[in-house]
Amino acid sequence: MSRSTNCIRCDLLEGLDRQDTKALIDEQLSLEVGNLVEPSVRDQRLEICQTCPFFQNGLCTKCGCYTRFRASLKNKSCPVGKWV
């Protein structure tokens, strides 16, 4: 049996297309009642993420989170301190 050279998360991501990923993030965010930042704050955070060397294909390679999910939550911060 051959082993993949990817981590488990990477193997899972390869099987998801952008629509699937967006739907999963949206579903998880719908459970975060009262824990969401304003859309303008989220968008500001995401702009910062897109210039970060740890940003790759919608993921933060530093913490492993989907950036859109993490940037939407009040109780989360950037793992390298780029946004508050």
Secondary structure by P-SEA (a helix, b strand, c coil): cccccccaaaaaaaaccaaaaaaaaaaaaaacccccccaaaaaaaaaaaaaccccccccccccccaaaaaaacccccccccccc
